[in-house]
Amino acid sequence: MKIRLLAVAILCIFGYLKTFGQEVNNAIGKAQPFPYASVVLKPSWIKQREDLNTRYVKSLDPDRLLHNFRVNAKLPSNAKPLEGWEAPDVGLRGHFTGHYLSAASLLVEKYHDTLLSKRLNYMIDELYKCQQALGNGYLSAFPESEFDILERNYGGVWAPYYTYHKIMQGLLDVFVRTKNKKAYVMVVEMAAYVNNRMSRLDKETIEKVLYTPEANPANESGAMNDVLYKLYKISKDPKHLALAKIFDRDWFAVPLSKNEDILNGLHSNTHLVLVNGFAQRYSITQENLYHDAVVNFWDMLIKHHAYANGSSSGPRPNVVTPTSLAAEHWGVPDHLSNTMTNEIAESCVTHNTQKLTSTLFSWTANPIYANEYMNAFYNAVLPTQNSLTGNNVYHLPLGSPRVKAFLKENDFRCCNGTSIEAFALLNSGIYFHGHSDLWVNLYIPSKVAWTEKGIVLEQQGNFPTDSTVEFTVSAKKKVVFNLNFLIPAWAGKVDIYVNDQRQNANVSPSSYYSINRKWKNNEKIKLVFHYNFYIKAMPDDPRVVAIFYGPNLLAFETASEVILKGTKEEILKNLSVSDNNLFHLADEGRIYSLRPLYDIGDQSYGVYGTIRGY
Protein backbone atom coordinates (compact mmCIF):
# COMPACT_ATOMS: atom_id res chain seq x y z
CA MET A 1 0.00 0.00 0.00
CA LYS A 2 2.80 2.45 0.90
CA ILE A 3 4.57 1.83 -2.43
CA ARG A 4 1.33 2.37 -4.36
CA LEU A 5 0.58 5.56 -2.47
CA LEU A 6 4.09 6.83 -3.12
CA ALA A 7 3.61 6.23 -6.84
CA VAL A 8 0.27 7.97 -6.73
CA ALA A 9 1.85 10.86 -4.86
CA ILE A 10 4.50 11.35 -7.54
CA LEU A 11 1.93 11.26 -10.33
CA CYS A 12 -0.46 13.55 -8.47
CA ILE A 13 2.18 16.12 -7.67
CA PHE A 14 3.45 16.07 -11.26
CA GLY A 15 -0.09 16.55 -12.50
CA TYR A 16 -0.63 19.29 -9.97
CA LEU A 17 2.43 21.20 -11.08
CA LYS A 18 1.22 21.04 -14.69
CA THR A 19 -2.38 21.96 -14.03
CA PHE A 20 -2.55 24.01 -10.83
CA GLY A 21 -3.51 27.53 -11.74
CA GLN A 22 -5.44 26.30 -14.77
CA GLU A 23 -8.64 26.00 -12.76
CA VAL A 24 -9.41 29.61 -13.60
CA ASN A 25 -9.15 28.69 -17.28
CA ASN A 26 -12.04 26.29 -16.80
CA ALA A 27 -14.18 29.18 -15.59
CA ILE A 28 -16.66 30.60 -18.03
CA GLY A 29 -18.47 33.87 -18.38
CA LYS A 30 -17.73 37.50 -17.77
CA ALA A 31 -16.82 37.95 -14.11
CA GLN A 32 -14.45 35.98 -11.95
CA PRO A 33 -14.15 36.13 -8.18
CA PHE A 34 -10.84 37.27 -6.79
CA PRO A 35 -8.70 34.75 -4.90
CA TYR A 36 -9.81 34.58 -1.27
CA ALA A 37 -6.48 35.88 -0.03
CA SER A 38 -6.78 38.95 -2.28
CA VAL A 39 -9.81 40.29 -0.41
CA VAL A 40 -9.21 41.41 3.17
CA LEU A 41 -11.95 42.39 5.59
CA LYS A 42 -11.24 45.60 7.49
CA PRO A 43 -12.46 46.16 11.07
CA SER A 44 -16.25 46.30 11.04
CA TRP A 45 -19.28 44.50 12.38
CA ILE A 46 -18.91 42.01 9.51
CA LYS A 47 -15.32 41.30 10.54
CA GLN A 48 -16.55 40.77 14.11
CA ARG A 49 -18.91 38.07 12.81
CA GLU A 50 -15.98 36.36 11.12
CA ASP A 51 -13.90 36.65 14.30
CA LEU A 52 -16.61 34.94 16.36
CA ASN A 53 -16.55 32.05 13.91
CA THR A 54 -12.75 31.88 13.89
CA ARG A 55 -12.68 31.73 17.67
CA TYR A 56 -15.01 28.72 17.59
CA VAL A 57 -12.98 26.96 14.88
CA LYS A 58 -9.82 27.39 16.95
CA SER A 59 -11.55 26.11 20.10
CA LEU A 60 -12.11 22.63 18.66
CA ASP A 61 -9.80 19.78 19.67
CA PRO A 62 -8.29 18.09 16.58
CA ASP A 63 -7.93 14.76 18.37
CA ARG A 64 -11.65 14.71 19.11
CA LEU A 65 -12.32 15.47 15.43
CA LEU A 66 -10.06 12.54 14.52
CA HIS A 67 -11.37 10.08 17.11
CA ASN A 68 -13.96 8.22 15.02
CA PHE A 69 -11.58 8.00 12.07
CA ARG A 70 -8.96 6.35 14.24
CA VAL A 71 -11.47 3.96 15.77
CA ASN A 72 -12.74 2.98 12.33
CA ALA A 73 -9.15 2.34 11.18
CA LYS A 74 -8.48 0.32 14.37
CA LEU A 75 -5.86 2.81 15.51
CA PRO A 76 -5.56 3.91 19.15
CA SER A 77 -7.37 7.03 20.35
CA ASN A 78 -7.65 8.41 23.88
CA ALA A 79 -9.76 11.41 22.87
CA LYS A 80 -13.23 11.99 24.19
CA PRO A 81 -15.75 11.28 21.41
CA LEU A 82 -17.72 14.22 20.03
CA GLU A 83 -21.43 14.56 20.68
CA GLY A 84 -24.49 15.27 18.55
CA TRP A 85 -24.28 14.15 14.94
CA GLU A 86 -20.60 13.30 15.43
CA ALA A 87 -21.26 10.75 18.18
CA PRO A 88 -19.79 7.25 17.58
CA ASP A 89 -23.20 5.71 16.89
CA VAL A 90 -24.46 8.32 14.38
CA GLY A 91 -24.37 7.60 10.66
CA LEU A 92 -23.06 11.04 9.70
CA ARG A 93 -20.02 10.90 11.96
CA GLY A 94 -17.07 12.43 10.19
CA HIS A 95 -19.02 15.02 8.19
CA PHE A 96 -18.12 17.91 10.52
CA THR A 97 -14.43 17.08 10.26
CA GLY A 98 -14.71 17.63 6.51
CA HIS A 99 -16.33 21.02 7.08
CA TYR A 100 -13.63 21.84 9.60
CA LEU A 101 -10.85 21.11 7.11
CA SER A 102 -12.52 23.42 4.58
CA ALA A 103 -13.11 26.27 7.05
CA ALA A 104 -9.66 26.07 8.63
CA SER A 105 -7.95 25.99 5.23
CA LEU A 106 -9.82 29.15 4.24
CA LEU A 107 -8.54 30.94 7.32
CA VAL A 108 -5.00 29.71 6.71
CA GLU A 109 -5.10 30.89 3.11
CA LYS A 110 -6.37 34.34 4.07
CA TYR A 111 -4.47 35.02 7.28
CA HIS A 112 -1.57 32.52 7.29
CA ASP A 113 -2.73 31.52 10.76
CA THR A 114 0.10 29.57 12.40
CA LEU A 115 -2.04 27.65 14.88
CA LEU A 116 -4.51 26.46 12.26
CA SER A 117 -1.75 25.72 9.77
CA LYS A 118 0.00 23.40 12.23
CA ARG A 119 -3.32 21.84 13.18
CA LEU A 120 -4.23 21.13 9.57
CA ASN A 121 -0.87 19.52 8.88
CA TYR A 122 -1.28 17.38 11.98
CA MET A 123 -4.81 16.31 11.01
CA ILE A 124 -3.80 15.46 7.44
CA ASP A 125 -0.92 13.34 8.71
CA GLU A 126 -3.20 11.49 11.13
CA LEU A 127 -5.95 10.96 8.55
CA TYR A 128 -3.29 9.67 6.17
CA LYS A 129 -2.35 7.07 8.76
CA CYS A 130 -6.02 6.06 8.96
CA GLN A 131 -6.26 5.70 5.19
CA GLN A 132 -3.07 3.63 5.07
CA ALA A 133 -4.34 1.38 7.87
CA LEU A 134 -7.56 0.72 5.98
CA GLY A 135 -5.42 -0.18 2.99
CA ASN A 136 -7.68 0.38 -0.05
CA GLY A 137 -8.00 4.16 -0.39
CA TYR A 138 -11.08 4.29 1.82
CA LEU A 139 -11.22 7.02 4.46
CA SER A 140 -14.18 7.63 6.73
CA ALA A 141 -15.29 7.65 10.34
CA PHE A 142 -17.79 4.84 9.64
CA PRO A 143 -17.13 1.35 8.23
CA GLU A 144 -17.30 0.38 4.57
CA SER A 145 -20.25 -1.85 5.40
CA GLU A 146 -22.45 1.26 5.28
CA PHE A 147 -21.93 1.33 1.51
CA ASP A 148 -22.61 -2.40 1.28
CA ILE A 149 -25.98 -1.85 2.94
CA LEU A 150 -26.77 1.08 0.66
CA GLU A 151 -26.00 -0.94 -2.47
CA ARG A 152 -28.03 -3.87 -1.21
CA ASN A 153 -31.09 -2.09 0.23
CA TYR A 154 -30.87 1.37 -1.43
CA GLY A 155 -31.30 2.81 2.05
CA GLY A 156 -31.20 1.66 5.63
CA VAL A 157 -28.17 3.82 6.42
CA TRP A 158 -27.74 7.55 6.91
CA ALA A 159 -26.29 9.07 3.77
CA PRO A 160 -22.78 7.58 3.53
CA TYR A 161 -21.97 9.39 0.26
CA TYR A 162 -23.05 12.69 1.81
CA THR A 163 -20.47 12.27 4.56
CA TYR A 164 -17.81 10.82 2.27
CA HIS A 165 -18.14 13.90 0.07
CA LYS A 166 -17.58 16.22 3.02
CA ILE A 167 -14.26 14.53 3.77
CA MET A 168 -13.19 14.62 0.11
CA GLN A 169 -14.07 18.30 -0.16
CA GLY A 170 -12.23 19.11 3.05
CA LEU A 171 -9.08 17.39 1.82
CA LEU A 172 -9.31 19.05 -1.59
CA ASP A 173 -9.71 22.46 0.06
CA VAL A 174 -6.67 21.85 2.24
CA PHE A 175 -4.66 21.03 -0.87
CA VAL A 176 -5.87 23.96 -2.97
CA ARG A 177 -5.67 26.55 -0.20
CA THR A 178 -2.59 25.44 1.75
CA LYS A 179 -0.67 23.41 -0.88
CA ASN A 180 -0.61 20.29 1.32
CA LYS A 181 0.22 17.67 -1.33
CA LYS A 182 -0.53 14.74 0.96
CA ALA A 183 -4.15 15.91 1.14
CA TYR A 184 -4.31 15.69 -2.66
CA VAL A 185 -2.94 12.16 -2.67
CA MET A 186 -5.59 11.18 -0.15
CA VAL A 187 -8.53 12.65 -2.05
CA VAL A 188 -7.36 10.97 -5.26
CA GLU A 189 -7.28 7.66 -3.41
CA MET A 190 -10.77 8.30 -2.02
CA ALA A 191 -12.02 8.92 -5.55
CA ALA A 192 -10.39 5.69 -6.72
CA TYR A 193 -12.22 3.81 -3.98
CA VAL A 194 -15.58 5.20 -5.16
CA ASN A 195 -14.70 4.39 -8.76
CA ASN A 196 -13.96 0.79 -7.81
CA ARG A 197 -17.31 0.48 -6.04
CA MET A 198 -19.25 2.00 -8.90
CA SER A 199 -17.48 -0.12 -11.51
CA ARG A 200 -18.93 -3.23 -9.88
CA LEU A 201 -22.54 -1.99 -10.15
CA ASP A 202 -24.83 -2.12 -13.16
CA LYS A 203 -26.76 0.95 -14.32
CA GLU A 204 -30.01 -0.18 -12.72
CA THR A 205 -28.39 -0.58 -9.31
CA ILE A 206 -26.65 2.79 -9.56
CA GLU A 207 -29.96 4.42 -10.43
CA LYS A 208 -31.58 2.93 -7.34
CA VAL A 209 -28.66 3.89 -5.13
CA LEU A 210 -28.80 7.53 -6.29
CA TYR A 211 -32.57 7.98 -6.74
CA THR A 212 -33.66 10.51 -4.11
CA PRO A 213 -37.26 11.76 -4.54
CA GLU A 214 -38.45 10.59 -1.11
CA ALA A 215 -38.77 12.70 2.01
CA ASN A 216 -35.44 12.91 3.86
CA PRO A 217 -33.72 10.39 1.57
CA ALA A 218 -31.34 8.16 3.53
CA ASN A 219 -29.29 7.72 0.35
CA GLU A 220 -28.59 11.47 0.01
CA SER A 221 -25.36 11.63 -1.98
CA GLY A 222 -24.29 15.13 -1.01
CA ALA A 223 -22.22 17.05 -3.53
CA MET A 224 -20.24 14.08 -4.82
CA ASN A 225 -20.61 15.34 -8.38
CA ASP A 226 -19.42 18.80 -7.36
CA VAL A 227 -16.24 17.67 -5.59
CA LEU A 228 -15.33 15.20 -8.33
CA TYR A 229 -15.66 17.87 -11.03
CA LYS A 230 -13.45 20.15 -8.95
CA LEU A 231 -10.95 17.33 -8.59
CA TYR A 232 -10.99 16.74 -12.36
CA LYS A 233 -10.21 20.41 -13.00
CA ILE A 234 -6.94 19.86 -11.17
CA SER A 235 -6.08 16.26 -12.03
CA LYS A 236 -7.28 16.24 -15.66
CA ASP A 237 -7.84 12.53 -15.07
CA PRO A 238 -10.73 11.37 -17.31
CA LYS A 239 -11.68 8.81 -14.64
CA HIS A 240 -12.59 11.66 -12.32
CA LEU A 241 -14.77 13.28 -14.98
CA ALA A 242 -16.54 10.03 -15.76
CA LEU A 243 -17.07 9.29 -12.07
CA ALA A 244 -18.51 12.74 -11.44
CA LYS A 245 -21.03 12.26 -14.24
CA ILE A 246 -22.38 9.13 -12.55
CA PHE A 247 -23.76 11.30 -9.74
CA ASP A 248 -25.66 13.53 -12.23
CA ARG A 249 -29.04 11.87 -12.56
CA ASP A 250 -31.25 12.43 -15.62
CA TRP A 251 -34.50 12.15 -13.64
CA PHE A 252 -33.56 15.43 -11.96
CA ALA A 253 -31.42 17.27 -14.53
CA VAL A 254 -33.47 16.74 -17.69
CA PRO A 255 -36.80 18.20 -16.42
CA LEU A 256 -34.92 21.20 -15.02
CA SER A 257 -33.28 21.76 -18.39
CA LYS A 258 -36.77 21.88 -19.90
CA ASN A 259 -37.86 24.41 -17.26
CA GLU A 260 -40.20 21.96 -15.53
CA ASP A 261 -40.63 22.84 -11.87
CA ILE A 262 -40.28 19.44 -10.22
CA LEU A 263 -39.19 20.76 -6.81
CA ASN A 264 -42.46 20.07 -5.00
CA GLY A 265 -41.81 17.43 -2.33
CA LEU A 266 -38.05 17.18 -2.84
CA HIS A 267 -35.62 17.40 0.06
CA SER A 268 -34.05 20.80 -0.48
CA ASN A 269 -30.39 20.41 0.34
CA THR A 270 -30.11 16.95 -1.23
CA HIS A 271 -30.92 18.40 -4.63
CA LEU A 272 -29.60 21.95 -4.38
CA VAL A 273 -26.02 20.72 -4.06
CA LEU A 274 -26.51 18.56 -7.15
CA VAL A 275 -27.29 21.72 -9.11
CA ASN A 276 -24.02 23.25 -7.92
CA GLY A 277 -22.42 20.14 -9.39
CA PHE A 278 -24.30 20.68 -12.66
CA ALA A 279 -22.74 24.14 -12.80
CA GLN A 280 -19.29 22.63 -12.41
CA ARG A 281 -20.05 20.17 -15.21
CA TYR A 282 -21.14 22.94 -17.56
CA SER A 283 -17.95 24.90 -16.84
CA ILE A 284 -15.98 21.86 -18.05
CA THR A 285 -18.08 20.34 -20.86
CA GLN A 286 -20.19 23.29 -22.08
CA GLU A 287 -23.22 21.00 -22.33
CA ASN A 288 -26.32 23.15 -22.76
CA LEU A 289 -28.49 20.71 -20.83
CA TYR A 290 -26.60 21.49 -17.63
CA HIS A 291 -26.45 25.22 -18.30
CA ASP A 292 -30.19 25.31 -18.78
CA ALA A 293 -30.82 23.11 -15.75
CA VAL A 294 -28.81 25.48 -13.53
CA VAL A 295 -30.35 28.70 -14.83
CA ASN A 296 -33.90 27.36 -14.78
CA PHE A 297 -33.49 25.89 -11.31
CA TRP A 298 -32.30 29.20 -9.88
CA ASP A 299 -35.20 31.08 -11.47
CA MET A 300 -37.84 28.69 -10.14
CA LEU A 301 -36.22 28.56 -6.70
CA ILE A 302 -35.92 32.31 -6.15
CA LYS A 303 -39.12 33.35 -7.92
CA HIS A 304 -41.47 30.58 -6.76
CA HIS A 305 -40.06 28.78 -3.69
CA ALA A 306 -38.12 31.41 -1.73
CA TYR A 307 -39.17 33.72 1.08
CA ALA A 308 -38.61 37.47 1.03
CA ASN A 309 -35.01 37.10 2.23
CA GLY A 310 -34.02 34.55 -0.43
CA SER A 311 -34.09 31.53 1.90
CA SER A 312 -36.13 28.41 1.16
CA SER A 313 -37.18 24.99 2.50
CA GLY A 314 -39.98 24.08 4.86
CA PRO A 315 -42.80 21.57 5.29
CA ARG A 316 -43.46 18.93 2.65
CA PRO A 317 -47.01 18.80 1.18
CA ASN A 318 -47.09 15.01 1.48
CA VAL A 319 -45.92 14.40 5.03
CA VAL A 320 -44.39 10.95 5.50
CA THR A 321 -41.62 11.60 8.03
CA PRO A 322 -41.53 13.70 11.23
CA THR A 323 -39.07 16.12 9.64
CA SER A 324 -41.15 16.55 6.49
CA LEU A 325 -44.04 17.78 8.64
CA ALA A 326 -42.19 21.02 9.30
CA ALA A 327 -38.87 21.31 7.54
CA GLU A 328 -36.21 20.73 4.88
CA HIS A 329 -38.39 20.37 1.75
CA TRP A 330 -39.77 22.46 -1.07
CA GLY A 331 -43.49 22.66 -1.65
CA VAL A 332 -45.99 23.78 -4.24
CA PRO A 333 -44.68 26.73 -6.28
CA ASP A 334 -45.90 30.13 -5.01
CA HIS A 335 -47.65 28.56 -1.99
CA LEU A 336 -45.66 29.86 0.96
CA SER A 337 -48.04 31.64 3.34
CA ASN A 338 -49.07 28.38 5.03
CA THR A 339 -45.50 27.15 5.54
CA MET A 340 -44.50 29.37 8.48
CA THR A 341 -43.37 26.61 10.86
CA ASN A 342 -40.56 26.96 13.37
CA GLU A 343 -38.27 25.00 11.03
CA ILE A 344 -38.22 26.74 7.68
CA ALA A 345 -35.21 28.21 5.86
CA GLU A 346 -32.55 25.62 6.66
CA SER A 347 -29.15 27.29 6.94
CA CYS A 348 -27.42 24.75 4.67
CA VAL A 349 -29.93 25.52 1.94
CA THR A 350 -29.27 29.25 2.21
CA HIS A 351 -25.49 28.87 2.13
CA ASN A 352 -25.58 26.53 -0.87
CA THR A 353 -27.99 28.86 -2.68
CA GLN A 354 -25.44 31.63 -2.24
CA LYS A 355 -22.81 29.45 -3.93
CA LEU A 356 -25.13 28.94 -6.91
CA THR A 357 -26.04 32.63 -7.11
CA SER A 358 -22.36 33.58 -7.10
CA THR A 359 -21.65 31.11 -9.89
CA LEU A 360 -24.45 32.50 -12.04
CA PHE A 361 -23.17 36.03 -11.52
CA SER A 362 -19.73 34.93 -12.66
CA TRP A 363 -21.27 33.49 -15.83
CA THR A 364 -23.29 36.59 -16.70
CA ALA A 365 -22.33 39.65 -14.61
CA ASN A 366 -26.09 40.14 -14.44
CA PRO A 367 -27.09 42.44 -11.55
CA ILE A 368 -30.15 40.29 -10.80
CA TYR A 369 -27.82 37.71 -9.25
CA ALA A 370 -25.79 40.29 -7.36
CA ASN A 371 -28.99 41.79 -6.01
CA GLU A 372 -30.25 38.46 -4.73
CA TYR A 373 -26.86 37.63 -3.25
CA MET A 374 -26.90 40.89 -1.26
CA ASN A 375 -30.45 40.30 -0.06
CA ALA A 376 -29.61 36.83 1.22
CA PHE A 377 -26.29 37.95 2.68
CA TYR A 378 -27.85 40.49 5.04
CA ASN A 379 -31.22 38.86 5.61
CA ALA A 380 -30.67 35.10 5.42
CA VAL A 381 -26.97 34.40 6.12
CA LEU A 382 -25.99 36.91 8.81
CA PRO A 383 -29.22 36.33 10.82
CA THR A 384 -28.25 32.66 11.27
CA GLN A 385 -25.45 33.64 13.66
CA ASN A 386 -25.79 34.98 17.20
CA SER A 387 -23.84 38.25 17.16
CA LEU A 388 -22.79 37.82 20.80
CA THR A 389 -21.84 34.14 21.00
CA GLY A 390 -21.21 33.08 17.40
CA ASN A 391 -23.64 30.16 17.72
CA ASN A 392 -25.73 29.46 14.65
CA VAL A 393 -29.22 28.20 13.91
CA TYR A 394 -30.33 25.17 11.92
CA HIS A 395 -33.47 26.99 10.74
CA LEU A 396 -34.37 30.67 10.46
CA PRO A 397 -38.12 30.98 11.22
CA LEU A 398 -39.91 33.94 9.63
CA GLY A 399 -43.41 33.71 11.12
CA SER A 400 -44.59 35.30 14.38
CA PRO A 401 -43.97 34.88 17.19
CA ARG A 402 -40.76 32.96 16.77
CA VAL A 403 -37.43 32.44 18.56
CA LYS A 404 -34.10 31.56 16.97
CA ALA A 405 -33.07 28.13 18.26
CA PHE A 406 -29.30 28.56 18.41
CA LEU A 407 -27.48 25.25 18.32
CA LYS A 408 -25.17 24.22 21.12
CA GLU A 409 -21.48 24.19 20.30
CA ASN A 410 -21.39 20.40 20.64
CA ASP A 411 -24.38 19.64 18.38
CA PHE A 412 -22.24 19.23 15.25
CA ARG A 413 -25.25 19.10 12.94
CA CYS A 414 -24.96 19.73 9.23
CA CYS A 415 -25.69 23.44 9.70
CA ASN A 416 -22.92 23.80 12.31
CA GLY A 417 -20.53 22.52 9.68
CA THR A 418 -21.85 24.59 6.80
CA SER A 419 -21.89 27.73 8.96
CA ILE A 420 -18.24 27.54 9.97
CA GLU A 421 -17.45 27.55 6.25
CA ALA A 422 -19.93 30.32 5.43
CA PHE A 423 -18.63 32.65 8.12
CA ALA A 424 -15.05 31.97 7.03
CA LEU A 425 -16.18 33.13 3.56
CA LEU A 426 -17.61 36.54 4.45
CA ASN A 427 -14.95 38.17 2.27
CA SER A 428 -16.25 36.38 -0.84
CA GLY A 429 -18.92 37.80 -3.12
CA ILE A 430 -17.76 41.39 -2.60
CA TYR A 431 -15.65 41.88 -5.72
CA PHE A 432 -15.43 40.29 -9.17
CA HIS A 433 -13.27 41.12 -12.15
CA GLY A 434 -13.04 40.66 -15.89
CA HIS A 435 -10.40 41.70 -18.38
CA SER A 436 -11.09 45.40 -17.92
CA ASP A 437 -13.94 45.46 -15.36
CA LEU A 438 -14.12 45.41 -11.60
CA TRP A 439 -17.54 44.84 -10.04
CA VAL A 440 -18.44 45.85 -6.49
CA ASN A 441 -21.38 43.73 -5.33
CA LEU A 442 -21.33 44.19 -1.55
CA TYR A 443 -20.62 47.23 0.56
CA ILE A 444 -18.39 45.88 3.29
CA PRO A 445 -15.26 47.56 4.72
CA SER A 446 -12.52 45.71 2.86
CA LYS A 447 -9.78 46.00 0.30
CA VAL A 448 -9.03 43.99 -2.80
CA ALA A 449 -5.72 43.69 -4.61
CA TRP A 450 -6.08 43.41 -8.39
CA THR A 451 -2.54 42.25 -9.00
CA GLU A 452 -2.78 42.10 -12.80
CA LYS A 453 -3.73 45.78 -12.94
CA GLY A 454 -1.43 46.90 -10.15
CA ILE A 455 -4.25 48.48 -8.19
CA VAL A 456 -5.83 48.17 -4.76
CA LEU A 457 -9.44 49.19 -4.17
CA GLU A 458 -10.34 49.93 -0.57
CA GLN A 459 -13.78 50.67 0.83
CA GLN A 460 -14.90 51.94 4.20
CA GLY A 461 -18.16 52.80 5.94
CA ASN A 462 -20.73 51.23 8.22
CA PHE A 463 -23.18 49.92 5.67
CA PRO A 464 -26.08 49.25 5.97
CA THR A 465 -26.55 51.20 9.21
CA ASP A 466 -24.88 54.14 7.50
CA SER A 467 -25.86 54.49 3.86
CA THR A 468 -22.61 56.21 2.83
CA VAL A 469 -19.80 54.12 1.37
CA GLU A 470 -16.40 55.47 0.37
CA PHE A 471 -13.71 54.01 -1.88
CA THR A 472 -10.06 54.76 -2.56
CA VAL A 473 -8.15 53.59 -5.63
CA SER A 474 -4.43 53.02 -5.14
CA ALA A 475 -2.55 52.55 -8.40
CA LYS A 476 1.14 52.04 -9.12
CA LYS A 477 0.59 53.76 -12.45
CA LYS A 478 -2.36 55.12 -14.39
CA VAL A 479 -4.57 52.30 -15.60
CA VAL A 480 -7.83 52.16 -17.55
CA PHE A 481 -10.67 49.95 -16.35
CA ASN A 482 -14.41 50.04 -15.66
CA LEU A 483 -15.41 50.31 -12.01
CA ASN A 484 -18.96 48.99 -11.67
CA PHE A 485 -21.01 49.63 -8.53
CA LEU A 486 -24.14 47.59 -7.85
CA ILE A 487 -27.31 49.65 -7.58
CA PRO A 488 -29.57 47.25 -5.67
CA ALA A 489 -33.27 46.77 -6.35
CA TRP A 490 -34.23 48.81 -3.28
CA ALA A 491 -32.10 51.84 -4.26
CA GLY A 492 -34.29 54.35 -6.02
CA LYS A 493 -31.80 57.18 -5.56
CA VAL A 494 -28.03 57.21 -5.15
CA ASP A 495 -25.71 60.22 -4.95
CA ILE A 496 -22.30 59.49 -6.47
CA TYR A 497 -19.12 61.52 -6.09
CA VAL A 498 -15.74 61.12 -7.79
CA ASN A 499 -12.94 63.08 -6.16
CA ASP A 500 -15.60 65.14 -4.33
CA GLN A 501 -17.30 66.06 -7.61
CA ARG A 502 -20.94 65.04 -7.71
CA GLN A 503 -21.76 63.03 -10.81
CA ASN A 504 -24.81 63.43 -12.96
CA ALA A 505 -25.73 59.86 -12.07
CA ASN A 506 -28.69 58.42 -13.89
CA VAL A 507 -29.15 55.18 -11.94
CA SER A 508 -31.89 52.60 -11.94
CA PRO A 509 -32.55 49.76 -9.48
CA SER A 510 -30.97 46.37 -10.19
CA SER A 511 -28.24 47.79 -12.40
CA TYR A 512 -24.64 48.96 -12.28
CA TYR A 513 -23.28 52.47 -12.24
CA SER A 514 -20.09 52.21 -14.28
CA ILE A 515 -17.18 54.62 -14.24
CA ASN A 516 -14.73 54.19 -17.09
CA ARG A 517 -11.58 56.26 -16.83
CA LYS A 518 -7.82 56.16 -16.56
CA TRP A 519 -7.49 55.75 -12.82
CA LYS A 520 -4.56 57.23 -10.99
CA ASN A 521 -3.34 56.88 -7.43
CA ASN A 522 -5.49 58.03 -4.49
CA GLU A 523 -8.69 58.71 -6.40
CA LYS A 524 -11.85 58.77 -4.29
CA ILE A 525 -15.42 57.61 -4.92
CA LYS A 526 -18.35 58.06 -2.59
CA LEU A 527 -21.82 56.53 -2.82
CA VAL A 528 -24.73 57.77 -0.74
CA PHE A 529 -27.75 55.49 -0.87
CA HIS A 530 -31.23 56.73 0.02
CA TYR A 531 -33.31 54.21 1.95
CA ASN A 532 -37.07 53.81 1.90
CA PHE A 533 -39.52 51.48 3.61
CA TYR A 534 -41.17 48.93 1.36
CA ILE A 535 -43.19 45.74 1.66
CA LYS A 536 -42.79 42.28 0.15
CA ALA A 537 -45.94 40.17 0.25
CA MET A 538 -46.38 36.43 0.02
CA PRO A 539 -47.08 35.34 -3.57
CA ASP A 540 -50.24 33.48 -2.54
CA ASP A 541 -51.56 35.95 0.05
CA PRO A 542 -50.97 39.69 -0.39
CA ARG A 543 -52.05 40.28 3.22
CA VAL A 544 -49.07 38.37 4.61
CA VAL A 545 -46.21 40.85 4.44
CA ALA A 546 -42.59 41.46 5.39
CA ILE A 547 -41.19 44.96 5.88
CA PHE A 548 -37.84 46.20 4.56
CA TYR A 549 -35.86 49.39 5.03
CA GLY A 550 -33.31 49.69 2.25
CA PRO A 551 -31.32 46.42 2.35
CA ASN A 552 -32.63 45.46 5.79
CA LEU A 553 -35.37 42.92 6.43
CA LEU A 554 -37.00 44.10 9.67
CA ALA A 555 -38.27 41.93 12.50
CA PHE A 556 -40.90 42.87 15.04
CA GLU A 557 -39.73 42.49 18.63
CA THR A 558 -42.81 40.76 20.00
CA ALA A 559 -44.01 37.70 21.84
CA SER A 560 -47.36 37.84 20.06
CA GLU A 561 -48.60 37.14 16.57
CA VAL A 562 -48.18 40.19 14.35
CA ILE A 563 -51.64 41.32 13.22
CA LEU A 564 -51.73 44.68 11.49
CA LYS A 565 -54.54 46.98 10.44
CA GLY A 566 -54.73 49.51 7.67
CA THR A 567 -53.64 49.44 4.07
CA LYS A 568 -50.09 48.76 2.98
CA GLU A 569 -49.73 52.42 2.17
CA GLU A 570 -50.82 53.39 5.69
CA ILE A 571 -48.43 50.90 7.25
CA LEU A 572 -45.52 52.32 5.27
CA LYS A 573 -46.54 55.86 6.21
CA ASN A 574 -46.56 55.01 9.93
CA LEU A 575 -43.05 53.53 9.99
CA SER A 576 -40.13 55.54 11.38
CA VAL A 577 -36.43 55.02 12.06
CA SER A 578 -34.23 56.40 14.84
CA ASP A 579 -30.52 57.20 14.72
CA ASN A 580 -29.53 53.95 16.45
CA ASN A 581 -30.97 51.72 13.72
CA LEU A 582 -34.17 51.01 15.63
CA PHE A 583 -37.56 51.22 13.95
CA HIS A 584 -41.11 51.83 15.07
CA LEU A 585 -44.53 51.23 13.58
CA ALA A 586 -47.61 53.00 14.89
CA ASP A 587 -50.57 50.74 14.13
CA GLU A 588 -54.05 51.35 15.55
CA GLY A 589 -52.81 52.75 18.85
CA ARG A 590 -50.01 50.21 19.28
CA ILE A 591 -46.35 51.02 18.86
CA TYR A 592 -44.25 48.15 17.52
CA SER A 593 -40.48 48.12 17.86
CA LEU A 594 -38.53 46.58 14.99
CA ARG A 595 -34.89 45.94 14.19
CA PRO A 596 -32.95 44.26 11.37
CA LEU A 597 -33.32 40.48 11.48
CA TYR A 598 -29.52 40.10 11.72
CA ASP A 599 -29.69 42.02 15.03
CA ILE A 600 -32.17 39.61 16.60
CA GLY A 601 -30.63 37.42 19.26
CA ASP A 602 -32.48 35.44 21.90
CA GLN A 603 -35.59 37.62 22.05
CA SER A 604 -38.96 36.65 20.61
CA TYR A 605 -39.66 38.16 17.21
CA GLY A 606 -41.76 38.01 14.07
CA VAL A 607 -40.97 38.75 10.43
CA TYR A 608 -44.08 38.15 8.38
CA GLY A 609 -47.18 39.86 9.72
CA THR A 610 -50.78 39.58 8.57
CA ILE A 611 -52.96 42.53 7.62
CA ARG A 612 -56.49 42.10 9.02
CA GLY A 613 -59.04 44.83 8.40
CA TYR A 614 -58.78 48.42 7.30
Secondary structure, DSSP 8 states (H G I E B T S, - for coil): -HHHHHHHHHHHHHHHHHHTT-HHHH--SS-EE--GGGEEE-SSHHHHHHHHHHHHHHHS-HHHHHHHHHHHTT----S----GGGSTT-TTTTHHHHHHHHHHHHHHHHH--HHHHHHHHHHHHHHHHHHHHH-SS---SS-THHHHHHHHHS-SSS-HHHHHHHHHHHHHHHHHHH--HHHHHHHHHHHHHHHHHHHTS-HHHHHHHT---SSS-TT--TTHHHHHHHHHHHH--HHHHHHHHHTS-HHHHHHHHTT----TT-BHHHHHHHHHHHHHHHHHH--HHHHHHHHHHHHHHHHHT--TTS---B--SS--STGGGTSSB--STT--TT---TT-SBHHHHHHHHHHHHHHHHHH--HHHHHHHHHHIIIIIGGGB-TTT--BBSB---SSSB---B--TT---HHHHHHHHHTT-TTTTSEEE-SSEEEE----SEEEEEGGGTEEEEEEE-TTTS-EEEEEEEESS-EEEEEEEEE-TT-S-EEEEETTEE------SSEEEEEEEEE-TTEEEEEEE---EEEEEETTEEEEEEEEETTEEEEEE-SS--EE-S-HHHHHHTEEE-TTS-EEEEETTEEEEEEEGGG--SS-EES-EEE---
